[in-house]
Amino acid sequence: MKVKAAVLHDVKTPFEITELDLDGPGPGEVLIRYVAAGLCHSDLHLTDGDLPPRFPIVGGHEGAGIIEEVGPGVTKVAVGDHVVCSFIPNCGVCRYCATGHQSLCDMGATILAGSFPDGSFRFHSGGTDYGQMCMLGTFAEYATISQHSVVKVSPDLSLATAVLVGCGVPTGWGTAVYAGDVRAGDTVVIYGIGGIGINAVQGAKHAGAKNVVVVDPLEFKRATALEFGATHAFSSAAEAAAAVAELTHGQLADKALVTVGVVDEDVVAAAFDVIGKGGVVVVTGLANPAKLTVHVSGAVLTLFEKTIKGSLFGSGNPQRDILKMLDLYQAGQLKLDELVTSQYTLDQVNQGYADLVAGKNIRGVVVHG
């Protein structure tokens, strides 16, 4: 079938709206009609060259839609089911899935290549194979994806809202609750209030943190964080560090969560310095893998028993946590509607990312026509 999609052909180039040929679903695969796609910063890593994929590639890794067709052997979903996509496929049987670490599923090894695990592709044009960001390619009207990339959700939910729990919400929430293990009474510092950081705020509040201190240079994002449960907001790491020292009577923070769009040495060092003895730094933001962004004192690491750890998908399990986020939302314990600053059409995807870079949006969502 013919499908309209937003495609990247190289770094430092905008998305190009084009028509592609799409293969139907094979064994274990489903054809999805996307209803909505989230504009997550991770797609910008492709254009900026921080995480260069195999080009060309259909962008988008947050998606929600309706199953139109299923291939042989599909058991998880049926035609007509409403689903939210997980940007990390989870097979359920590899070593990591079997031990409760679905965010590290072996199927995720090819998500930047855009191919399926066997190296094949589902989008084509003029003899060229087009990849799918995270095996999804949600910036397309339709896509063929693995059944291991979808989670069935209630048809009563708005998919334009539910789409947010495919990446940013559970990643941020889990950064605080799972990877950070935030406890009641903790002091937490969060660096960067975008689509992930704002949900780290929600997670820290949910876990009962006493002080949720956020750092972001943009006043709009600091104000939004306060509305979502932050207790203090500062434009610089230095201001935050001084406040944390006063708030904790010199004991410093228990947890520091790095959720900036592009991680650098300075923000990691600030996070490391703001935690006290036994404190934990969680690095969820990304940077070019070739860049060494963690430079701290090994002596302080040892003598103060500090920890620095990475986290993917908030160290959660998509099959459980996507539904958990929606349950919390329906119970009034998690804000989703308030996250969306603007909606766009697929043709406006470049404008959506321009708004993200300009700091105008907490979250933008593409709603397919």
C-alpha positions as CSV (number, residue, x, y, z in Angstrom):
1,M,0.0,0.0,0.0
2,K,1.0,3.6,-0.5
3,V,1.7,5.6,2.7
4,K,2.6,9.2,3.5
5,A,5.5,9.6,5.9
6,A,8.0,12.1,7.3
7,V,11.5,10.9,6.4
8,L,15.0,11.8,7.3
9,H,17.6,11.4,4.6
10,D,20.7,12.8,6.4
11,V,21.9,14.7,9.4
12,K,21.2,18.5,9.6
13,T,18.3,18.1,7.2
14,P,14.5,18.6,7.9
15,F,11.9,15.9,7.7
16,E,10.7,15.4,4.2
17,I,7.0,14.4,3.6
18,T,7.0,11.7,1.0
19,E,5.0,8.7,-0.3
20,L,6.4,5.2,0.4
21,D,5.4,1.6,-0.4
22,L,4.6,-0.4,2.7
23,D,4.7,-4.2,3.0
24,G,1.9,-6.0,4.8
25,P,2.5,-7.9,8.0
26,G,4.4,-11.1,8.0
27,P,4.6,-13.7,10.8
28,G,4.4,-12.0,14.2
29,E,3.7,-8.6,12.7
30,V,0.7,-6.2,12.6
31,L,-0.4,-3.4,10.4
32,I,-1.2,-0.3,12.5
33,R,-3.0,2.8,11.5
34,Y,-1.4,5.5,13.6
35,V,-3.8,8.0,15.2
36,A,-1.2,10.0,17.0
37,A,2.6,10.4,17.3
38,G,4.6,12.2,20.0
39,L,7.3,14.7,19.1
40,C,10.1,13.5,21.4
41,H,13.6,15.0,21.6
42,S,15.2,11.6,20.8
43,D,14.3,12.1,17.1
44,L,16.3,15.3,17.1
45,H,19.4,13.2,18.0
46,L,19.1,11.7,14.6
47,T,19.1,15.1,12.8
48,D,21.7,16.6,15.1
49,G,24.1,13.7,14.5
50,D,24.3,12.7,18.2
51,L,22.7,9.3,17.4
52,P,23.1,8.9,13.6
53,P,20.9,6.1,12.3
54,R,21.0,4.2,9.0
55,F,19.4,6.7,6.5
56,P,16.9,7.0,5.1
57,I,14.5,6.5,8.0
58,V,10.9,7.2,8.9
59,G,10.9,9.2,12.1
60,G,8.8,8.9,15.2
61,H,9.0,6.5,18.1
62,E,6.0,7.5,20.2
63,G,2.8,6.2,18.6
64,A,-0.7,5.1,19.3
65,G,-3.2,3.7,16.8
66,I,-5.6,0.9,15.8
67,I,-4.7,-2.5,14.5
68,E,-5.8,-2.9,10.9
69,E,-4.4,-6.3,10.0
70,V,-2.4,-9.1,11.8
71,G,0.1,-11.5,10.3
72,P,0.4,-15.3,11.0
73,G,1.0,-16.3,14.6
74,V,0.0,-13.0,16.1
75,T,-1.6,-13.6,19.5
76,K,-1.2,-10.4,21.5
77,V,-3.7,-8.2,19.6
78,A,-6.5,-8.5,17.1
79,V,-7.9,-6.3,14.3
80,G,-9.7,-3.3,15.8
81,D,-7.6,-3.2,19.0
82,H,-6.4,0.1,20.2
83,V,-2.7,0.1,21.1
84,V,0.1,2.2,22.4
85,C,3.5,1.4,21.0
86,S,6.6,0.8,23.0
87,F,9.8,2.3,21.5
88,I,11.6,-0.7,23.1
89,P,10.2,-4.0,21.7
90,N,9.9,-6.7,24.3
91,C,9.9,-10.3,23.3
92,G,9.2,-11.7,26.8
93,V,11.6,-14.6,26.4
94,C,15.2,-13.2,26.1
95,R,17.4,-13.2,29.2
96,Y,16.5,-9.6,30.0
97,C,12.8,-9.8,29.5
98,A,12.7,-13.1,31.5
99,T,14.4,-11.4,34.4
100,G,12.1,-8.4,34.5
101,H,14.3,-6.0,32.4
102,Q,12.1,-5.5,29.3
103,S,13.7,-2.2,28.7
104,L,16.9,-4.1,27.7
105,C,15.2,-6.6,25.5
106,D,17.6,-8.1,22.9
107,M,15.1,-7.1,20.1
108,G,16.0,-3.5,20.8
109,A,19.5,-3.9,19.3
110,T,18.3,-2.7,15.8
111,I,16.1,0.2,16.8
112,L,18.5,2.9,15.5
113,A,19.2,0.9,12.3
114,G,15.5,1.1,11.7
115,S,15.4,-2.5,10.5
116,F,13.7,-5.5,12.0
117,P,16.0,-7.9,13.9
118,D,16.6,-10.0,10.8
119,G,17.8,-6.9,8.9
120,S,14.7,-6.6,6.7
121,F,12.6,-3.4,6.1
122,R,8.9,-2.8,5.5
123,F,9.1,0.7,3.9
124,H,10.5,1.1,0.4
125,S,10.6,3.5,-2.5
126,G,12.4,3.3,-5.9
127,G,14.4,0.3,-4.9
128,T,15.6,1.9,-1.6
129,D,14.7,0.4,1.8
130,Y,13.5,2.9,4.5
131,G,14.1,2.2,8.1
132,Q,11.6,2.9,11.0
133,M,12.8,4.8,14.1
134,C,12.7,2.2,16.9
135,M,11.1,-0.3,14.6
136,L,8.0,1.9,14.6
137,G,8.2,5.0,12.3
138,T,5.2,6.7,13.9
139,F,5.5,9.7,11.6
140,A,3.6,7.7,9.0
141,E,-0.1,7.1,8.4
142,Y,0.4,3.4,8.6
143,A,3.2,1.0,9.5
144,T,4.0,-2.6,9.8
145,I,5.5,-3.4,13.2
146,S,6.2,-6.3,15.5
147,Q,3.5,-7.5,17.8
148,H,6.2,-7.1,20.5
149,S,6.1,-3.4,20.1
150,V,2.4,-2.9,21.0
151,V,0.4,-2.8,24.2
152,K,-3.4,-3.1,24.0
153,V,-5.2,-0.3,25.8
154,S,-8.8,0.6,26.5
155,P,-10.8,1.9,23.5
156,D,-12.3,4.5,25.9
157,L,-9.0,6.4,26.1
158,S,-8.1,9.2,23.7
159,L,-5.2,7.9,21.7
160,A,-3.9,11.5,21.2
161,T,-3.4,11.4,25.0
162,A,-2.4,7.8,25.5
163,V,0.4,8.2,23.0
164,L,2.5,10.0,25.6
165,V,2.9,6.9,27.7
166,G,4.9,5.2,24.9
167,C,8.1,6.9,25.9
168,G,8.4,10.2,27.7
169,V,6.0,9.6,30.6
170,P,7.2,6.2,31.8
171,T,10.8,7.1,31.0
172,G,10.6,10.2,33.2
173,W,8.4,8.7,35.9
174,G,10.5,5.5,36.1
175,T,13.8,7.6,36.2
176,A,12.5,8.8,39.6
177,V,10.6,5.9,40.9
178,Y,12.5,2.9,39.5
179,A,16.0,3.9,38.6
180,G,16.3,6.6,41.2
181,D,14.3,4.7,43.8
182,V,13.1,8.0,45.3
183,R,11.6,7.5,48.7
184,A,9.3,9.5,51.0
185,G,11.1,12.5,52.4
186,D,13.9,12.5,49.8
187,T,15.4,15.6,48.3
188,V,15.6,15.2,44.5
189,V,17.2,17.5,41.9
190,I,16.1,17.2,38.3
191,Y,18.1,18.8,35.5
192,G,16.1,19.6,32.3
193,I,12.3,20.0,32.2
194,G,11.3,18.6,28.8
195,G,9.1,15.6,28.0
196,I,11.1,13.4,30.3
197,G,12.0,15.8,33.1
198,I,8.5,16.9,33.7
199,N,7.5,13.3,34.2
200,A,10.4,12.8,36.5
201,V,8.8,15.6,38.6
202,Q,5.6,13.6,38.6
203,G,7.4,10.4,39.6
204,A,9.3,12.1,42.4
205,K,6.1,13.7,43.8
206,H,4.3,10.3,43.5
207,A,7.1,8.7,45.5
208,G,6.7,11.2,48.3
209,A,9.8,13.3,47.9
210,K,10.0,16.2,50.3
211,N,11.9,18.6,48.0
212,V,11.7,18.3,44.2
213,V,14.2,20.9,42.9
214,V,14.3,21.5,39.2
215,V,16.9,23.2,37.0
216,D,16.0,24.7,33.6
217,P,17.1,27.9,31.9
218,L,13.6,28.6,30.6
219,E,11.1,30.3,32.8
220,F,8.1,28.7,31.1
221,K,9.4,25.2,31.9
222,R,10.3,26.1,35.5
223,A,6.7,27.5,36.0
224,T,5.3,24.3,34.4
225,A,7.4,22.1,36.7
226,L,6.0,23.9,39.8
227,E,2.4,23.2,38.5
228,F,3.3,19.5,38.2
229,G,4.7,19.1,41.7
230,A,8.1,20.7,41.9
231,T,8.8,22.5,45.1
232,H,11.7,24.7,43.9
233,A,12.8,25.9,40.5
234,F,16.1,27.5,39.4
235,S,17.6,28.6,36.2
236,S,21.1,27.4,37.0
237,A,22.8,24.4,38.7
238,A,24.7,26.7,41.0
239,E,21.5,28.3,42.3
240,A,20.0,24.9,42.9
241,A,23.1,23.6,44.7
242,A,23.0,26.5,47.1
243,A,19.3,26.0,47.8
244,V,19.8,22.3,48.3
245,A,22.6,22.8,50.8
246,E,20.3,25.1,52.8
247,L,17.2,22.9,52.5
248,T,19.1,19.9,53.8
249,H,21.2,21.6,56.4
250,G,24.3,20.6,54.5
251,Q,23.4,17.0,53.9
252,L,22.7,17.6,50.2
253,A,20.4,15.8,47.9
254,D,19.5,12.1,48.0
255,K,19.0,11.8,44.2
256,A,19.9,13.8,41.1
257,L,18.2,13.0,37.8
258,V,19.8,14.1,34.5
259,T,17.0,14.5,31.9
260,V,18.4,17.3,29.7
261,G,18.0,17.0,26.0
262,V,21.8,16.6,25.4
263,V,23.9,15.4,28.3
264,D,27.4,17.0,28.8
265,E,30.2,16.9,31.3
266,D,29.0,19.9,33.2
267,V,25.5,18.7,34.0
268,V,26.8,15.3,35.1
269,A,29.4,17.0,37.3
270,A,26.7,19.3,38.8
271,A,24.5,16.3,39.6
272,F,27.3,14.4,41.2
273,D,28.3,17.4,43.4
274,V,24.7,18.1,44.5
275,I,24.1,14.6,46.0
276,G,25.4,13.8,49.5
277,K,26.8,10.6,51.0
278,G,25.1,7.5,49.5
279,G,23.4,9.6,46.9
280,V,22.5,8.5,43.4
281,V,22.8,10.2,40.0
282,V,20.6,8.8,37.2
283,V,21.5,9.7,33.7
284,T,18.6,9.3,31.4
285,G,19.4,12.0,28.8
286,L,21.6,11.1,25.8
287,A,24.6,12.4,24.0
288,N,26.8,11.2,21.1
289,P,28.1,7.8,22.3
290,A,31.6,8.9,21.2
291,K,31.6,11.7,23.7
292,L,32.9,11.0,27.2
293,T,30.4,12.9,29.4
294,V,31.1,11.5,32.9
295,H,34.1,13.0,34.5
296,V,34.0,12.9,38.4
297,S,36.3,12.3,41.3
298,G,36.9,8.6,41.8
299,A,38.0,9.3,45.4
300,V,34.7,11.1,46.2
301,L,32.8,8.3,44.5
302,T,34.4,5.8,46.8
303,L,34.6,7.8,50.0
304,F,31.1,9.1,49.9
305,E,29.7,5.9,48.4
306,K,28.0,7.8,45.6
307,T,26.4,6.0,42.6
308,I,26.1,7.0,38.9
309,K,23.8,4.9,36.8
310,G,22.1,5.0,33.4
311,S,18.4,4.3,32.7
312,L,16.5,3.4,29.6
313,F,12.7,3.6,29.5
314,G,13.0,4.6,33.2
315,S,14.3,1.1,33.9
316,G,10.7,-0.1,33.6
317,N,8.8,-2.8,31.7
318,P,6.7,-1.5,28.8
319,Q,4.0,-4.3,29.0
320,R,3.4,-3.4,32.7
321,D,4.2,0.3,32.9
322,I,2.4,1.6,29.9
323,L,-0.8,0.3,31.4
324,K,0.2,1.5,34.9
325,M,0.7,5.0,33.6
326,L,-2.8,5.0,32.1
327,D,-4.3,3.6,35.3
328,L,-2.7,6.4,37.3
329,Y,-4.0,8.9,34.7
330,Q,-7.6,7.6,35.0
331,A,-7.3,7.6,38.8
332,G,-6.3,11.3,38.7
333,Q,-2.8,10.6,40.0
334,L,-0.9,11.4,36.8
335,K,-1.3,14.4,34.5
336,L,-1.3,13.7,30.8
337,D,-3.6,16.1,29.1
338,E,-1.7,19.0,30.7
339,L,1.5,17.8,29.1
340,V,0.4,18.6,25.6
341,T,1.2,22.2,24.7
342,S,0.4,22.0,21.0
343,Q,-1.0,19.6,18.4
344,Y,0.3,19.4,14.7
345,T,-0.5,17.6,11.5
346,L,2.0,15.4,9.9
347,D,2.8,18.1,7.4
348,Q,3.7,20.4,10.3
349,V,6.3,18.0,11.9
350,N,9.2,20.3,11.2
351,Q,7.4,23.2,12.8
352,G,6.7,21.0,15.8
353,Y,10.4,20.4,16.3
354,A,11.2,24.0,15.8
355,D,8.8,24.8,18.6
356,L,10.4,22.2,20.8
357,V,13.9,23.6,20.2
358,A,12.7,27.1,20.9
359,G,11.4,25.9,24.3
360,K,7.7,26.6,23.4
361,N,6.4,23.1,24.1
362,I,6.6,20.7,27.0
363,R,5.1,18.1,24.6
364,G,3.9,18.4,21.0
365,V,1.7,15.7,19.4
366,V,1.1,14.9,15.8
367,V,-2.5,13.9,15.2
368,H,-2.9,12.0,11.9
369,G,-5.8,13.1,9.8
